Amino acid sequence: SWGALRLEGRPLASLGLRLDSRWARELAFGILAGFLLILAAALLLRIVGGFTWALGPAAWRAMLGGGWMFLFVAISEEMTFRGYPFQRLVEGLGPWSAQALFAALFALIHWGNPGIHSAGPTLKAVTTLNIALAAILLGLAYLRTRSLALPIGIHWAWNWTQGSLLGFSVSGTGLPVAPFKPLLNARPDWITGGPVGLEGSAACTLVCLAFIGVLLAWRGSAPEEA
């Protein structure tokens, strides 16, 4: 990204990385939004009897380690999927064509994760839909702000809350060590998410659609020019 921007004569900050007070506020709001989104999905699934919670081990070190790991994941994936390639495709094809292409790509690359790879056709279909919806959600978070702060914050808190705090598998990558342990009840996998985690559940579908609606209704705010 940096090399391509140098060839274009654009600063790295133009990628949505202008690290100022506005960027910090959007990052903080994204962290809060990601936490609330995944918590809402978990509570919705709990209400319909999808699982019960048990207390896990005191996992403070694992939670801290998960925080650093998921921060790296959030930054690298947002730079890849909402960064330079996405932004240039928005300029060339328009926002919705770019959204559709990158949502499909984002969903497909997750198929290699163990829980998704081994999932049955219905669970894989729901999971693919949910990950594509999450990509559209994150793409809208960029488009409404023209900054990567909001999508990075949402992405980081979404993964960390889901895995390191609530104990669900994250995108089918396995069960982490967390202070809470969800015990899935005898419900279809497309309701509970099964081995995929919350991202394979119908509750996640509803939460993603609701927040996409919020972002569509929000007019957004572009950063001030330097």
Secondary structure as GFF3:
##gff-version 3
##sequence-region A 1 226
A	DSSP	alpha_helix	2	8	.	.	.	ID=ss1
A	DSSP	three_ten_helix	12	15	.	.	.	ID=ss2
A	DSSP	alpha_helix	21	47	.	.	.	ID=ss3
A	DSSP	beta_strand	51	55	.	.	.	ID=ss4
A	DSSP	alpha_helix	60	81	.	.	.	ID=ss5
A	DSSP	alpha_helix	84	93	.	.	.	ID=ss6
A	DSSP	alpha_helix	95	109	.	.	.	ID=ss7
A	DSSP	three_ten_helix	110	112	.	.	.	ID=ss8
A	DSSP	alpha_helix	114	117	.	.	.	ID=ss9
A	DSSP	alpha_helix	121	145	.	.	.	ID=ss10
A	DSSP	alpha_helix	149	160	.	.	.	ID=ss11
A	DSSP	pi_helix	161	165	.	.	.	ID=ss12
A	DSSP	beta_strand	180	184	.	.	.	ID=ss13
A	DSSP	alpha_helix	189	192	.	.	.	ID=ss14
A	DSSP	three_ten_helix	194	196	.	.	.	ID=ss15
A	DSSP	three_ten_helix	198	200	.	.	.	ID=ss16
A	DSSP	alpha_helix	202	217	.	.	.	ID=ss17
###
